[in-house]
Structure formats: structure tokens, C-alpha cells
Amino acid sequence: MHRTDHEYLIGDVARLSGTTVRTLHHYESVGLLAPSARTSAGYRLYTRDDLDRLTRILYYRDLDFDLETITTLLDESDDHVGQLRRQHGLLTDRLARIRVMVAALEKEMSAHMNGNELTAEQKLEIFGADYDPAYEVEAEQRWGDTEAWRQSQERTAAFTPDDWRRIKADTDAFNARLAAAFAAGVSPGSDEADRLAEEHLASLRTYYDADHAMHRQVASLYTDDERYARPYEELAPGLATWLRAVIDANAEHHD
């Protein structure tokens, strides 16, 4: 058989695909990619369809799929467009994860270069014994694709340990005033309650550009997630629910 313009020797395929002849021999031996033809001298000839299959194999290898799984994925359907859609989705998901990882690394590098990285001891000192690094991971999973998250990462990267201590002291003082207002029977929607709500909103704006609608979303955590409610409930039972009502009433005044 003579070679046509649409058929490629194994060396050509290795060069075009950026792989090796040895790898192509292995793919053939495991039944993943066999050349469709051979020359009269017995040399392997790969067609355009073979190259198309090789391209999909290499995509899946980049996604760390094993060869057995790739064989199953490619042979279960002749729908090449469907295969491409699947690969597009997998690559898009991987790209999103990589972007999050890159952002985290950039933040850590910036913190280290600026001398702002908190040690484990400092985190316990500033945030208390209830501090759990898992909160940070969960927060990134929930809000990592939002502008608010990007802003908070950018701003907090510049915070020094002393900045965090000041923020913690200010937060503790404000929470004490919240508890005092709650004990005194301050009603949600009153002028005093609205002033407290605005102070609480201002504290959020330390990290990101929160508006009143976002403020209400944050306040919902105080009744929907006991971890966010706990700091307030430890000050006074019912404080978390009251604070949410205060924030909701203030936000309604700004609708």
C-alpha cells in the first residue's frame, strides 16, 4: 500500500503531537490507538481519524485519566462532538480550580514578601480557640468566584498582624455594644438599631464593597448557620436572631 497525503508515519505523528514513538507503540499495544493502515513495507500509517483520536487521548491524559478509562470513554460512543463537549467541560472545571489555586498562591506569596502572613499561633491568639482553617476553605468554595471574595483576598493580603489585632479589638467592642442594646430592648427599625446596623455594614466594607442587599445575605447566616451565630449567642442568647432583624429592618429603609 502506498502512503497518501492524508496518512502519516509514526515519526510524523510523534512530531506533530508532541509525544514519542515509544508512547505510540504503547498505545497500540494496549488497544488504545492502532494505526489504520500499513505501507507495503509494513510501516504504520496513521490517518486523520487516528490523529483525531490521539488528540482526544492526549486531552484526557492531561486530565490525569488512566489509559483504561480513556479507552472506555472513547469507545463507548462515536459521538465526537459529545466527546469534545465532555472534554471542554472537564478542562473548564480544571481551569477554574487552577485559577483558585493560583490566586491562593499569589496571596500567600504577597503575604510572605510583605511579612504579613499570620502564623498558626497568631491566628489562635487573634481569632480565638474556635478558629478553624476549614472555614477559610469552605468560604472559598462558596464565594470564591465572586467579586466580594476577590476584593477581600486583595485587601486582607495587606493586613499586618497588628491590623488584625485592631480589627479584633474593634469587633469585640462593637459586639459588646450590640449585646447592651439587645439587653436594653432596642427595637429593630429604631434609629438606634439602624445606627448599629450601619456600623456593622461599615465593618464588612473593610473587606469588600458590601451594599444593603449583601448585608442582608450575610445576616441570614446568623440564623441559618450556628457557626456564625455562636459568637453572638455566647454573648447573649437570642442576640443573633435580633441582629438579623436589625439588619433586615435597616436594609428595608434603604430599598
C-alpha positions as CSV (number, residue, x, y, z in Angstrom):
1,M,0.0,0.0,0.0
2,H,1.3,3.4,-0.9
3,R,1.2,6.3,1.5
4,T,-1.2,9.2,0.7
5,D,-1.1,12.8,1.7
6,H,-3.6,12.1,4.4
7,E,-1.6,9.4,6.1
8,Y,1.3,9.8,8.4
9,L,4.2,7.6,9.5
10,I,4.7,7.1,13.2
11,G,7.6,9.5,13.4
12,D,5.5,12.2,11.8
13,V,2.7,11.6,14.3
14,A,5.1,11.8,17.2
15,R,6.4,15.1,16.0
16,L,3.0,16.6,15.3
17,S,1.5,15.6,18.6
18,G,4.5,16.3,20.8
19,T,4.6,12.7,22.1
20,T,7.1,9.9,21.4
21,V,7.2,6.9,19.2
22,R,7.6,4.7,22.3
23,T,4.3,6.1,23.7
24,L,2.5,5.5,20.4
25,H,3.8,1.9,20.4
26,H,2.4,1.5,23.9
27,Y,-1.0,3.0,23.0
28,E,-1.2,0.4,20.2
29,S,-0.1,-2.5,22.5
30,V,-2.9,-1.7,25.0
31,G,-5.5,-1.3,22.3
32,L,-6.0,2.4,22.7
33,L,-4.7,3.7,19.4
34,A,-3.9,1.4,16.5
35,P,-2.8,2.8,13.1
36,S,-5.5,2.2,10.5
37,A,-3.1,1.1,7.7
38,R,0.4,0.0,6.9
39,T,2.6,0.5,3.9
40,S,3.7,-2.4,1.7
41,A,6.9,-2.5,3.7
42,G,4.9,-2.9,6.9
43,Y,5.3,0.6,8.3
44,R,2.5,2.0,10.4
45,L,0.3,4.6,8.8
46,Y,-2.0,6.9,10.8
47,T,-5.0,8.6,9.2
48,R,-6.6,11.8,10.1
49,D,-9.2,9.9,12.1
50,D,-6.3,8.3,14.0
51,L,-4.8,11.7,14.7
52,D,-8.2,13.0,15.9
53,R,-8.4,10.0,18.3
54,L,-4.9,10.7,19.5
55,T,-5.8,14.3,20.2
56,R,-8.7,13.2,22.5
57,I,-6.4,10.7,24.2
58,L,-3.9,13.4,25.0
59,Y,-6.6,15.7,26.3
60,Y,-7.7,13.0,28.7
61,R,-4.1,12.2,29.7
62,D,-3.7,15.9,30.6
63,L,-6.7,15.5,32.9
64,D,-4.9,12.5,34.6
65,F,-7.3,9.8,33.3
66,D,-5.7,6.4,33.2
67,L,-5.4,4.6,29.8
68,E,-8.1,2.0,30.7
69,T,-10.6,4.8,31.5
70,I,-9.7,6.7,28.3
71,T,-10.3,3.6,26.2
72,T,-13.8,3.2,27.8
73,L,-14.6,6.9,27.3
74,L,-13.6,6.9,23.6
75,D,-15.1,3.5,22.7
76,E,-18.4,4.0,24.5
77,S,-19.7,6.4,21.8
78,D,-18.9,7.5,18.3
79,D,-20.3,11.0,19.1
80,H,-17.2,13.1,18.5
81,V,-19.0,16.3,19.3
82,G,-20.2,14.9,22.5
83,Q,-16.7,13.8,23.4
84,L,-15.4,17.3,22.7
85,R,-18.2,18.8,24.9
86,R,-17.2,16.4,27.7
87,Q,-13.6,17.4,27.4
88,H,-14.5,21.1,27.2
89,G,-16.4,20.8,30.5
90,L,-13.6,18.9,32.2
91,L,-11.0,21.3,31.1
92,T,-13.1,24.3,32.1
93,D,-13.6,22.8,35.5
94,R,-9.9,22.2,35.8
95,L,-9.1,25.7,34.7
96,A,-11.4,27.2,37.4
97,R,-9.6,25.1,40.0
98,I,-6.3,26.2,38.8
99,R,-7.3,29.8,38.9
100,V,-8.3,29.5,42.5
101,M,-5.0,27.8,43.3
102,V,-3.1,30.5,41.5
103,A,-4.9,33.2,43.4
104,A,-4.3,31.5,46.7
105,L,-0.6,31.1,45.9
106,E,-0.3,34.8,44.9
107,K,-1.9,35.8,48.1
108,E,0.4,33.7,50.1
109,M,3.5,34.9,48.2
110,S,2.4,38.5,48.7
111,A,1.8,37.9,52.4
112,H,5.2,36.3,52.9
113,M,7.0,39.0,50.9
114,N,5.3,41.7,52.9
115,G,5.8,40.0,56.2
116,N,2.1,39.9,56.8
117,E,1.4,36.1,56.9
118,L,-0.2,35.1,60.2
119,T,1.3,32.2,62.0
120,A,-0.9,29.4,63.4
121,E,-0.2,30.8,66.9
122,Q,-1.2,34.4,65.8
123,K,-4.4,33.1,64.3
124,L,-5.3,31.4,67.6
125,E,-4.4,34.5,69.5
126,I,-6.4,36.8,67.3
127,F,-9.4,34.7,66.3
128,G,-9.6,32.5,69.4
129,A,-9.8,28.8,70.1
130,D,-12.8,28.4,67.9
131,Y,-10.8,29.4,64.8
132,D,-10.9,26.6,62.2
133,P,-8.9,26.7,59.0
134,A,-11.6,24.7,57.4
135,Y,-13.8,27.8,57.5
136,E,-11.4,29.5,55.0
137,V,-11.6,26.5,52.7
138,E,-15.4,26.4,52.8
139,A,-15.7,30.2,52.3
140,E,-13.6,30.0,49.2
141,Q,-15.7,27.1,47.9
142,R,-18.9,29.1,48.5
143,W,-17.8,32.5,47.4
144,G,-14.5,32.1,45.5
145,D,-15.9,33.1,42.2
146,T,-17.4,36.4,43.4
147,E,-16.1,39.9,43.2
148,A,-16.5,40.3,47.0
149,W,-14.2,37.3,47.6
150,R,-11.6,38.8,45.2
151,Q,-11.7,42.1,47.0
152,S,-11.4,40.5,50.4
153,Q,-8.4,38.5,49.3
154,E,-6.7,41.6,47.9
155,R,-7.4,43.8,50.9
156,T,-6.6,41.3,53.6
157,A,-3.3,40.4,51.9
158,A,-2.0,43.8,53.0
159,F,-3.1,43.4,56.7
160,T,-0.4,43.0,59.2
161,P,-0.8,41.1,62.5
162,D,-1.3,44.4,64.2
163,D,-4.1,45.3,61.8
164,W,-5.8,42.0,62.6
165,R,-5.5,42.7,66.3
166,R,-7.0,46.1,65.9
167,I,-9.9,44.7,63.9
168,K,-10.5,42.1,66.5
169,A,-10.5,44.6,69.3
170,D,-12.9,46.9,67.4
171,T,-15.2,43.9,66.7
172,D,-15.2,42.8,70.3
173,A,-16.1,46.4,71.4
174,F,-18.9,46.7,68.8
175,N,-20.3,43.3,69.8
176,A,-20.4,44.4,73.4
177,R,-22.5,47.4,72.4
178,L,-24.8,45.2,70.4
179,A,-25.3,43.0,73.4
180,A,-26.0,46.0,75.6
181,A,-28.6,47.4,73.1
182,F,-30.3,44.0,72.9
183,A,-30.4,43.8,76.7
184,A,-31.9,47.3,76.8
185,G,-34.7,46.3,74.5
186,V,-33.7,48.4,71.4
187,S,-36.2,47.6,68.7
188,P,-35.2,46.6,65.1
189,G,-36.1,49.5,62.8
190,S,-35.5,52.2,65.5
191,D,-33.0,54.9,64.9
192,E,-30.5,53.4,67.4
193,A,-30.8,50.0,65.8
194,D,-30.3,51.5,62.3
195,R,-27.1,53.2,63.5
196,L,-25.8,49.9,64.8
197,A,-26.7,48.2,61.5
198,E,-24.8,50.8,59.6
199,E,-21.8,50.3,61.8
200,H,-22.0,46.6,61.2
201,L,-22.2,47.2,57.5
202,A,-19.1,49.5,57.7
203,S,-17.2,46.7,59.3
204,L,-18.0,44.4,56.3
205,R,-16.8,47.2,54.0
206,T,-13.3,46.7,55.5
207,Y,-13.1,43.6,53.4
208,Y,-15.3,44.2,50.3
209,D,-17.8,46.7,48.8
210,A,-21.0,45.4,50.5
211,D,-24.3,47.0,49.9
212,H,-27.5,46.6,51.9
213,A,-28.7,43.7,49.9
214,M,-25.5,41.9,50.5
215,H,-25.7,42.9,54.2
216,R,-29.0,41.0,54.4
217,Q,-27.4,37.9,52.8
218,V,-24.6,38.0,55.4
219,A,-27.2,38.5,58.2
220,S,-29.0,35.3,57.1
221,L,-26.0,33.3,58.2
222,Y,-26.6,34.4,61.8
223,T,-29.8,32.3,61.9
224,D,-29.1,29.7,59.3
225,D,-25.6,28.6,60.4
226,E,-24.9,28.0,64.0
227,R,-21.1,28.6,63.5
228,Y,-21.9,32.2,62.5
229,A,-24.5,32.6,65.2
230,R,-22.3,31.2,68.0
231,P,-20.2,34.3,68.7
232,Y,-23.4,36.4,69.2
233,E,-25.3,33.7,71.1
234,E,-22.4,33.3,73.5
235,L,-22.7,37.0,74.4
236,A,-26.5,36.8,74.8
237,P,-29.0,34.1,73.8
238,G,-31.2,35.5,71.1
239,L,-28.7,38.1,70.0
240,A,-28.0,36.5,66.6
241,T,-31.7,36.5,65.7
242,W,-32.1,40.1,66.9
243,L,-29.1,41.2,64.9
244,R,-30.5,39.7,61.8
245,A,-33.8,41.5,62.4
246,V,-31.9,44.8,63.0
247,I,-30.0,44.4,59.7
248,D,-33.1,43.4,57.7
249,A,-35.1,46.4,59.0
250,N,-32.3,48.8,58.2
251,A,-31.9,47.4,54.7
252,E,-35.7,47.9,54.1
253,H,-35.2,51.5,54.9
254,H,-32.7,51.7,52.1
255,D,-34.7,49.8,49.5
